[in-house]
């Protein structure tokens, strides 16, 4: 269902009485709701129409449309929304939900319907995801929610062509056409439309759909599945008698682990869930005062908790000042001391929340505008600057020189390079929330945005006397105006300006088991392993012959890969696997492949692909070596761009014809190497160079960060052997 377009409101406390005169077991109206067997609920919602929508509940998890007299102003298409819809699904207070996306495992649902091929309606699932589990009990149609629909059948309806982002995509053994749009309440919505219409679906696995949605949307994989619904969106002339005959939801299975990695629980978190208009928790936060050499004066009153729907946020607001009691050393235009032009806010977390190693992150919507400098940063607990260090997780100067900066400051006036490559525009930074994080280890500091590494500073790159980033540091949030780092606000800079913070969380460093004294590595990929963040040198640094290895060096994120007969084999419709290690830059990846045939699908891109510099699912190089269209293709994927619904945009860097041999072993080597400011990528087959390209910035900056390497296939059965990674 397109519940996002129709703002499906399902709140237990808003149940309307059954319409007077309705037949026993019949529900009519907009919010009539009835509990049915097995803890499910049936709803009938008349939306965007006059007329009447009624359902009968004959018993069991079932219902039948007994009346559908909708008169509305809809066009005869899906884009403008239905006139009404009945559905069956989990209750808002279902004790089995919410369920973390990373824990979906074998979670599945089944649905049987009576759905003819006439009329104008669709039969579809609606899966609601949200980053805040506390939002699941109420209305979840806000701009942080993700709505995923699975359309089984849609007679008489055509989805807008401009929504389409995928043809014949195989997910969980089914073929879908994929569409996307943004709902009226801001939620990102995806439609997975079965290529072959069906009136029922059995054991529909939810994890593969969630994994694919994670690549196509801003889905936060730390979030949860809130609700599962199934039903009919009815447009004009839909037949009466549409019926659901069976429905079930199985939240967890035990036979297959989740396709998404298990995520650690935070060691502490601040979710800003106080009352609307209240001050931040004084046991956790201290409000700053004074002007700090800039154009604003910090006051406690400019920091407060605000409610947006069911979620709470911290709001730090900068305002124009009219109170002569606030005096600043500087005023706009180079004027000296006098009444401050602005007031704003700064909060520092108590030092008992200081963290040494591990990750600290905050989900923030940053304001935009020249002269405004919002910041999320860490300071050393000693109180001496810069001797105890500063880590600027993110600072934004809007359009005044550095949209997003991440910087280290230490003794001896040390400052690392600041600008980061995020793929985000000014509008995306100021209109959407993003997760800004920093992770520290004894050897490096790594910054990230939305989980994607953006900048890594290694200890060996910093003067010894300036490396103070292995000590406890605590977080601060602030909104500066003007000052040395930013220009004065312009007349076009509108005030007030607000920085919204959804949460601040800390995660402990992952424990590493120390080897037994004198022990030798148990798997080949552990040999000659470089220190974290260092480029491997010397001989082979990762190898897997797919014989008796335990697979611990791999992360399989989609499909299955079986070790049999001394080689690896898969026939999964979509197979994705990357190395656990993410420190590969200038490397050559060699592998023997045997293409055993295409299975389903039909897209030209179907085939076998090698990944290089796989920073994450949004940023990587792809070397396609066996494609259905008989081409070798080298591509780059970056976040954003003209195809953000695909989780980013692919840019083709070069191609050459290559006839894919069936059932024959082929030896490929794909190499990436940074040359000057460009990245050179080549692919050879049997020692012969087939294609070489140089990425000097096609579609965006070259990918210079280290990443994983790996394999992917679409709708292809293949075998693999002798996977090796060597320095280029």
C-alpha positions in Angstrom: 0.0 0.0 0.0 1.1 3.6 -0.5 0.4 4.3 3.2 2.9 7.2 2.9 0.9 8.9 0.3 -2.3 8.4 2.2 -0.8 9.0 5.7 -2.0 5.8 7.2 -2.9 6.6 10.8 -3.2 3.6 13.0 -3.4 4.6 16.7 -5.1 2.3 19.2 -6.5 5.2 21.1 -8.3 6.6 18.0 -10.6 3.7 17.2 -13.9 5.0 16.0 -17.1 3.1 16.7 -18.6 0.9 14.1 -21.0 2.9 11.7 -24.6 2.8 12.9 -26.6 0.4 10.8 -23.6 -1.6 9.7 -24.1 -5.3 9.3 -22.6 -7.5 12.0 -18.9 -7.9 11.4 -18.9 -5.0 9.0 -16.6 -2.0 9.4 -17.2 1.2 7.5 -15.5 4.6 7.7 -12.0 5.9 8.0 -10.6 4.7 11.3 -12.8 1.7 12.1 -10.5 -1.0 13.3 -11.0 -4.5 14.6 -8.7 -7.0 16.3 -8.6 -10.4 14.6 -7.0 -13.7 15.4 -3.3 -14.1 16.1 -2.8 -10.6 17.3 -3.4 -8.8 14.0 -5.7 -5.9 13.3 -7.9 -5.1 10.3 -8.4 -1.4 9.3 -10.6 0.2 6.7 -9.4 3.7 5.6 -11.4 5.9 3.2 -8.9 8.5 2.0 -8.9 11.2 -0.6 -12.5 10.5 -1.5 -16.2 10.7 -0.7 -18.3 7.6 -0.8 -18.1 4.6 1.3 -15.5 1.9 2.0 -16.6 -1.1 4.1 -15.1 -4.5 5.0 -16.4 -7.6 6.7 -14.4 -9.7 9.0 -15.6 -13.3 8.8 -13.2 -14.5 11.4 -9.5 -15.4 11.4 -6.9 -13.1 10.0 -9.0 -12.2 7.0 -11.4 -9.6 5.5 -13.5 -9.0 2.4 -14.4 -5.6 0.8 -18.1 -5.5 1.1 -18.6 -2.0 -0.3 -16.5 0.4 -2.3 -18.4 3.4 -3.6 -15.6 5.9 -4.0 -16.1 9.2 -5.8 -13.0 11.3 -5.9 -11.0 13.6 -8.0 -8.2 11.2 -8.7 -6.7 10.6 -12.0 -6.7 7.0 -13.2 -3.1 6.4 -12.1 -1.1 5.4 -9.0 0.7 8.7 -8.5 -2.2 10.6 -7.1 -3.0 8.1 -4.4 -6.0 5.8 -3.9 -9.5 6.7 -2.8 -9.3 4.2 0.1 -7.7 1.1 1.3 -8.4 -1.7 3.7 -5.5 -3.6 5.2 -4.5 -6.3 7.7 -1.3 -6.2 9.7 0.6 -6.1 13.0 -0.8 -3.9 15.8 1.1 -0.8 16.7 1.8 -2.5 20.1 2.7 -5.9 18.7 5.1 -7.4 21.3 7.2 -9.0 18.5 8.1 -5.5 17.1 10.1 -3.3 16.8 12.8 -5.6 15.4 16.3 -4.3 14.6 17.1 -4.4 10.9 20.4 -6.2 11.7 18.4 -8.9 13.5 15.8 -9.7 10.8 17.4 -13.0 9.9 14.7 -15.3 8.6 11.9 -12.8 9.3 9.1 -13.5 6.8 5.5 -12.9 6.0 2.8 -14.7 3.9 -0.4 -13.4 2.4 -3.2 -15.0 0.3 -5.8 -12.9 -1.5 -8.7 -13.1 -3.9 -7.5 -10.5 -6.4 -9.0 -10.5 -9.9 -7.4 -8.9 -12.9 -10.2 -6.3 -13.3 -10.8 -3.0 -11.6 -8.3 -0.4 -10.5 -6.4 -1.3 -7.3 -3.2 -2.8 -6.1 -2.5 -5.6 -3.7 0.7 -4.8 -1.7 2.7 -5.1 1.5 3.8 -2.1 3.4 6.9 -2.3 5.6 7.7 0.6 7.9 11.2 1.3 9.1 12.4 4.0 11.5 15.7 4.9 13.3 13.9 5.5 16.6 12.2 2.4 18.1 10.2 4.7 20.3 8.4 6.1 17.2 6.9 2.8 16.2 3.9 2.9 18.5 2.4 6.0 16.9 2.4 7.8 13.6 5.6 6.8 11.8 5.1 8.9 8.6 7.8 11.5 9.4 10.9 12.5 7.4 13.0 9.9 9.2 10.9 7.0 8.3 11.4 4.6 5.3 8.4 3.1 3.7 9.0 -0.1 1.6 6.1 -1.5 -0.4 6.0 -4.8 -2.2 3.3 -4.7 -4.9 2.0 -8.2 -5.9 -0.6 -7.0 -8.5 -1.9 -3.7 -9.8 -4.5 -4.0 -12.6 -5.4 -0.7 -14.1 -2.6 1.2 -12.5 0.7 2.5 -13.9 3.5 4.0 -11.8 5.1 7.2 -13.1 8.1 6.4 -15.3 10.2 9.0 -13.5 10.0 7.0 -10.3 11.6 4.0 -11.8 15.1 3.1 -10.6 15.5 -0.6 -11.5 14.2 -3.2 -14.0 13.9 -6.9 -13.2 15.9 -6.7 -10.0 16.2 -10.1 -8.3 15.7 -10.0 -4.5 15.1 -13.1 -2.4 14.4 -15.2 -5.5 11.8 -12.8 -6.9 12.0 -10.4 -9.9 10.9 -6.8 -9.2 10.8 -3.4 -11.0 11.9 -0.8 -8.4 10.4 2.7 -8.0 11.1 5.4 -5.5 9.5 8.7 -4.4 9.3 11.0 -1.4 6.0 10.9 0.5 4.1 14.0 1.6 5.3 13.7 5.2 8.9 13.5 4.0 9.4 9.8 4.2 11.5 8.0 1.6 9.4 5.4 -0.1 10.4 2.4 -2.3 8.1 0.2 -4.3 9.2 -3.3 -5.3 6.7 -4.3 -8.0 6.6 -8.0 -8.8 7.5 -8.4 -12.5 5.0 -11.4 -12.7 1.8 -10.5 -10.8 0.7 -12.8 -8.0 -2.4 -13.2 -5.8 -0.4 -14.7 -2.9 3.1 -14.9 -1.6 4.4 -17.4 0.8 7.3 -16.9 3.2 8.4 -13.6 1.7 11.8 -12.9 3.3 12.2 -9.4 4.7 16.0 -9.3 5.2 16.9 -9.3 1.5 14.4 -6.5 0.8 15.8 -4.5 3.7 19.4 -5.0 2.5 18.4 -3.8 -1.0 16.5 -0.9 0.4 19.6 0.0 2.4 21.5 0.5 -0.8 18.8 2.5 -2.5 17.7 4.8 0.3 18.9 6.7 3.4 17.8 3.6 5.5 19.6 3.7 8.8 20.7 0.1 9.4 20.8 0.8 13.2 17.0 1.3 12.9 14.1 -1.0 13.3 11.2 -2.6 11.5 8.1 -1.1 13.1 5.1 -2.6 11.3 4.1 -5.0 8.6 0.8 -4.5 6.7 -0.9 -6.0 3.7 -4.0 -4.9 1.8 -5.6 -3.2 -1.2 -5.3 0.4 -2.4 -8.6 1.0 -4.1 -9.0 3.6 -6.9 -12.1 4.2 -8.8 -13.9 1.3 -10.4 -12.2 -1.3 -8.2 -14.3 -4.5 -7.8 -16.1 -5.3 -4.6 -15.3 -8.6 -3.1 -11.5 -8.2 -2.9 -10.6 -10.6 -0.1 -7.7 -11.5 2.2 -7.9 -15.1 3.1 -4.8 -15.6 5.1 -2.0 -13.4 6.6 0.9 -14.2 8.9 4.1 -12.6 10.1 7.1 -14.6 11.5 9.4 -12.1 13.1 12.5 -14.2 13.7 14.0 -17.4 12.4 17.1 -19.2 13.7 18.4 -21.0 10.6 20.1 -18.1 8.8 22.0 -15.2 10.3 21.0 -11.7 9.3 22.2 -10.4 5.9 23.2 -7.2 7.6 26.1 -7.1 10.1 25.4 -7.3 13.8 25.7 -3.8 15.2 27.1 -3.0 18.6 24.9 -1.4 21.2 26.1 2.0 22.3 28.1 2.2 25.6 26.1 5.4 26.3 23.7 7.5 24.4 21.9 10.8 24.7 18.6 10.8 22.8 17.2 14.2 23.9 13.8 12.7 24.9 12.9 15.4 27.5 9.7 17.4 27.5 9.1 19.9 24.7 10.7 23.2 25.5 12.7 21.8 28.4 16.4 22.5 29.0 19.0 19.8 28.2 19.7 17.4 31.1 21.9 19.4 33.5 23.4 16.2 34.8 24.9 15.6 31.3 25.3 19.0 29.8 26.9 22.3 30.8 25.8 25.5 29.0 28.6 27.8 27.8 28.6 31.6 28.3 30.5 34.5 26.8 31.4 35.5 23.3 34.5 33.3 22.7 36.0 36.1 20.4 33.1 35.8 17.9 30.0 37.8 17.2 27.6 35.9 19.4 27.1 35.5 23.2 26.3 32.0 24.4 23.3 31.8 26.7 21.6 28.7 28.3 18.2 29.8 26.9 19.2 29.2 23.3 19.5 25.4 23.9 16.2 23.5 24.4 14.5 20.2 23.7 12.0 20.3 20.9 9.5 17.6 19.8 8.9 16.7 16.1 6.2 14.1 16.0 7.2 11.4 18.5 10.9 12.3 18.4 12.8 14.6 20.6 15.7 16.8 19.4 18.2 19.3 20.9 17.8 22.7 19.2 20.8 25.1 19.4 19.6 28.4 18.0 21.4 31.6 16.9 19.3 34.8 17.0 19.8 38.5 16.4 20.3 40.2 19.8 18.6 43.3 21.2 19.7 42.9 24.9 22.4 45.4 25.8 23.5 43.3 28.7 25.3 40.9 26.3 28.6 42.5 25.4 31.1 41.2 22.8 34.7 42.1 22.0 33.8 42.2 18.3 30.9 43.4 16.2 30.1 42.8 12.4 32.0 44.9 9.9 35.2 45.0 12.1 33.7 47.2 14.8 35.1 46.8 18.2 33.5 46.0 21.6 29.8 46.7 22.2 26.4 45.1 22.3 26.6 41.6 20.8 24.9 41.3 17.4 23.8 37.8 18.1 23.1 35.2 20.9 23.6 31.5 20.5 24.3 28.3 22.4 27.2 25.9 23.3 26.9 22.7 25.3 29.7 20.6 26.7 29.0 17.0 28.0 30.2 16.1 31.4 33.7 14.7 31.5 32.6 11.4 33.0 31.3 10.7 29.4 34.8 11.1 28.0 35.9 8.3 25.6 39.4 7.3 24.6 39.1 4.6 21.9 35.9 3.6 20.0 33.4 5.7 18.1 31.4 8.8 18.9 28.7 10.0 16.5 25.8 12.4 16.4 22.9 12.7 14.0 22.5 16.4 13.1 20.7 18.6 10.7 23.2 21.5 10.2 22.0 25.0 9.4 23.2 26.8 6.3 24.1 30.4 5.6 27.2 32.5 5.4 28.6 33.5 8.8 27.1 30.6 10.7 29.4 27.9 12.1 27.7 24.9 13.7 30.1 22.3 15.2 30.3 18.9 16.9 33.7 18.3 18.4 35.7 16.7 21.2 38.1 18.2 23.7 40.7 16.6 26.0 39.8 16.5 29.7 42.9 18.4 30.9 41.4 21.8 30.0 44.5 23.1 28.2 44.1 24.0 24.5 45.6 22.9 22.2 47.9 20.7 24.4 45.1 18.3 25.3 43.8 18.2 21.8 40.7 18.9 19.8 38.9 16.7 17.3 36.4 18.6 15.1 34.1 15.8 14.1 32.3 18.2 11.8 32.2 22.0 11.3 30.2 23.6 8.6 30.9 27.1 7.1 28.1 26.8 4.6 29.1 28.6 1.5 32.1 30.4 3.1 34.9 28.0 2.1 34.3 24.6 3.8 30.9 22.9 3.7 32.1 20.1 5.9 35.4 20.1 7.8 36.9 17.4 10.0 40.1 18.5 11.7 42.6 17.5 14.4 44.3 20.2 16.6 47.2 19.5 18.9 50.3 20.9 20.5 52.8 22.9 18.5 50.0 24.6 16.5 49.3 21.3 14.7 46.2 21.1 12.5 45.4 18.4 10.1 43.8 18.9 6.7 40.1 19.7 7.2 37.9 19.5 4.1 36.3 16.1 3.5 34.8 14.5 0.4 31.2 13.7 1.4 29.3 13.8 -1.9 26.7 16.1 -0.1 25.5 19.5 -1.4 24.8 22.5 0.8 21.1 21.9 0.5 21.5 18.2 1.5 23.5 19.2 4.6 21.0 21.8 5.7 17.7 20.1 4.8 18.5 16.5 6.0 19.9 14.8 9.0 23.2 13.0 8.6 25.3 11.0 11.1 28.7 12.5 11.7 31.2 10.3 13.5 34.8 9.8 14.6 36.5 6.5 15.5 39.8 6.4 17.3 42.3 3.6 17.7 45.9 3.7 19.0 47.1 4.1 15.4 44.6 6.4 13.7 41.6 8.7 13.8 38.9 8.1 11.2 36.0 10.4 10.4 32.8 9.3 8.7 29.5 10.7 7.4 26.5 8.4 7.4 28.9 5.5 8.0 31.1 6.3 5.0 34.7 7.0 5.9 35.7 10.5 4.7 39.1 11.2 6.2 41.7 9.1 8.0 44.7 10.6 9.9 47.3 8.0 11.0 49.6 8.4 14.0 52.7 8.2 11.7 51.4 11.2 9.8 51.4 13.5 12.8 54.5 15.0 14.6 55.2 12.9 17.7 54.8 15.8 20.1 51.4 16.6 18.6 49.8 13.2 18.8 47.6 13.5 21.9 44.5 11.8 20.5 44.9 8.6 22.6 43.6 10.3 25.8 40.0 10.7 27.1 38.0 13.3 25.2 34.4 14.5 25.7 31.9 15.9 23.2 30.7 19.5 22.7 28.0 21.0 20.4 28.0 24.7 19.5 26.6 27.4 17.1 29.1 30.1 16.4 28.4 33.3 14.4 31.2 35.0 12.6 34.7 35.1 14.1 38.1 34.1 12.7 36.9 30.9 11.1 33.8 32.3 9.3 32.9 35.5 7.5 30.4 37.9 8.9 26.8 37.0 8.2 25.5 38.4 4.9 22.2 40.3 4.5 20.9 37.1 2.9 21.7 35.0 6.0 18.4 34.5 7.7 18.0 34.4 11.5 17.2 32.6 13.6 19.5 29.7 12.5 19.0 26.3 14.3 21.2 23.2 14.6 19.0 20.2 15.3 20.6 17.2 17.1 18.8 13.9 17.1 21.2 12.0 19.3 24.8 11.6 20.5 26.1 8.1 21.0 29.3 6.4 22.0 30.5 2.9 21.0 33.3 1.0 22.7 36.3 -0.1 20.6 35.9 -3.6 19.3 38.1 -6.0 21.4 40.9 -7.8 19.6 42.0 -11.2 20.9 45.7 -11.4 21.6 47.4 -14.4 20.0 49.0 -17.1 22.1 52.7 -16.7 22.6 54.5 -18.3 19.7 51.2 -19.0 17.8 51.1 -18.9 14.0 48.3 -17.5 11.9 45.5 -20.0 11.4 44.3 -18.6 8.1 46.3 -17.4 5.1 44.7 -13.9 5.0 46.2 -13.2 8.5 49.7 -13.5 7.2 51.8 -10.3 6.5 48.9 -8.2 7.7 49.8 -4.5 7.9 49.1 -2.3 10.8 45.6 -0.6 10.7 45.5 2.1 8.1 48.8 1.2 6.4 49.1 0.1 2.8 50.2 -3.5 2.5 53.7 -4.0 1.1 55.6 -7.1 -0.1 54.1 -10.4 -1.0 50.5 -11.6 -1.1 48.5 -10.0 1.7 45.2 -11.8 1.3 44.4 -15.1 -0.3 41.5 -17.6 -0.3 41.4 -20.8 -2.4 37.9 -21.6 -1.2 39.0 -25.0 0.0 38.9 -25.6 3.8 39.0 -21.9 4.9 36.5 -20.7 7.5 35.5 -17.6 5.6 36.4 -15.3 8.5 38.1 -12.9 6.2 34.9 -12.3 4.3 31.6 -10.4 4.9 28.8 -11.8 2.8 26.0 -9.2 2.6 23.7 -10.8 0.1 23.2 -14.4 -1.1 25.3 -17.5 -0.2 28.7 -18.7 -1.2 29.4 -22.4 -0.8 32.8 -24.1 -0.6 32.6 -27.3 -2.5 35.1 -29.4 -4.4 37.9 -27.0 -3.5 36.3 -24.0 -5.1 33.6 -21.4 -4.2 30.1 -21.6 -5.8 27.0 -19.5 -5.8 23.7 -19.3 -7.7 22.2 -16.6 -5.6 20.3 -14.0 -7.7 22.3 -11.3 -6.0 25.6 -12.2 -4.4 27.8 -9.6 -2.6 30.9 -10.3 -0.5 33.7 -8.0 0.5 36.8 -8.5 2.6 36.6 -7.7 6.3 39.7 -5.7 5.9 39.2 -2.2 4.6 42.8 -1.0 4.2 43.4 -1.8 0.5 44.2 1.1 -1.9 47.0 0.3 -4.5 46.4 -3.4 -5.0 46.0 -6.1 -7.7 43.1 -8.5 -7.2 43.5 -11.9 -9.0 40.8 -14.6 -9.2 39.9 -17.5 -11.4 36.3 -17.6 -12.5 34.0 -20.0 -14.3 30.8 -18.6 -15.6 28.1 -21.4 -15.4 25.2 -19.5 -16.9 22.7 -16.7 -16.3 19.7 -17.3 -14.1 16.6 -15.1 -14.5 17.0 -11.3 -14.8 17.8 -10.0 -18.2 19.6 -6.7 -17.6 22.7 -6.0 -19.6 24.6 -5.5 -16.4 24.0 -9.0 -15.1 27.2 -10.9 -14.6 30.3 -11.2 -12.3 32.1 -8.1 -10.9 35.2 -7.4 -8.9 35.2 -4.6 -6.3 38.1 -2.3 -5.6 38.4 0.4 -3.0 35.0 -0.6 -1.6 34.7 2.2 1.0 31.1 1.3 1.5 27.9 0.5 -0.6 27.8 4.1 -1.8 31.4 4.5 -2.8 33.5 2.0 -4.8 35.1 1.0 -8.1 33.5 -1.9 -10.0 35.3 -4.0 -12.6 32.7 -6.0 -14.5 34.4 -9.0 -16.1 31.6 -11.2 -17.2 28.5 -9.3 -18.3 25.4 -10.5 -20.2 26.1 -7.9 -22.9 29.6 -9.3 -23.5 31.5 -6.2 -22.4 34.2 -5.5 -19.8 33.2 -2.4 -18.0 34.9 -0.3 -15.3 32.6 2.0 -13.2 32.8 4.2 -10.2 29.9 4.6 -7.7 29.6 7.8 -5.6 26.9 8.9 -3.2 24.3 11.4 -4.5 24.4 12.4 -8.1 21.5 12.1 -10.6 20.5 8.6 -9.3 20.4 8.9 -5.5 17.6 6.3 -5.3 20.1 3.7 -6.2 22.1 4.5 -3.1 24.3 6.7 -5.3 25.2 7.0 -9.0 27.4 4.8 -11.2 29.7 6.5 -13.6 31.1 4.4 -16.5 34.8 5.1 -16.9 35.5 2.8 -19.9 34.5 -0.5 -21.6 35.6 -3.0 -24.2 34.0 -5.9 -25.9 34.6 -9.4 -24.4 32.8 -12.6 -25.3 32.0 -14.5 -22.1 33.0 -18.1 -22.5 30.6 -20.6 -20.9 31.9 -23.3 -18.4 35.5 -22.3 -18.9 38.0 -21.2 -16.3 39.3 -17.6 -16.8 42.0 -15.8 -14.8 41.4 -12.1 -14.2 43.5 -9.4 -12.5 42.0 -6.0 -11.6 44.4 -3.3 -10.4 43.8 0.1 -8.8 46.7 2.5 -8.3 46.8 6.2 -7.4 48.9 8.1 -9.9 49.2 11.8 -9.1 45.7 12.9 -8.2 44.0 10.3 -10.4 43.2 6.6 -9.9 44.4 4.2 -12.7 42.4 1.0 -13.0 43.2 -1.9 -15.3 41.9 -5.4 -16.0 43.8 -8.3 -17.5 42.7 -11.7 -18.6 45.2 -14.5 -18.9 48.0 -11.9 -18.7 46.6 -9.8 -21.5 45.6 -6.2 -20.7 41.9 -5.8 -21.8 41.2 -2.3 -20.5 42.9 0.6 -18.6 41.2 3.8 -17.5 42.2 6.8 -15.5 39.7 8.4 -13.1 40.5 12.1 -12.9 37.2 13.1 -11.4 34.4 11.6 -13.5 31.1 12.5 -11.7 33.1 13.5 -8.6 36.5 13.2 -7.0 38.5 10.1 -7.5 38.2 7.5 -4.7 41.5 7.9 -2.8 40.5 6.3 0.5 41.3 2.7 1.4 38.5 0.2 1.2 37.7 -3.5 0.9 37.9 -5.6 -2.2 35.4 -8.2 -3.2 33.1 -10.0 -5.6 29.5 -9.5 -6.7 27.2 -11.2 -9.1 23.7 -10.6 -10.5 21.5 -13.5 -11.8 24.6 -15.6 -12.5 25.8 -19.0 -11.4 29.6 -19.1 -11.2 32.6 -20.7 -9.4 35.7 -19.0 -8.1 39.2 -20.1 -7.1 42.5 -18.6 -6.1 41.4 -15.2 -4.9 44.6 -13.2 -4.1 45.4 -9.6 -3.2 48.9 -8.2 -3.8 50.3 -4.7 -3.7 50.1 -3.0 -7.1 
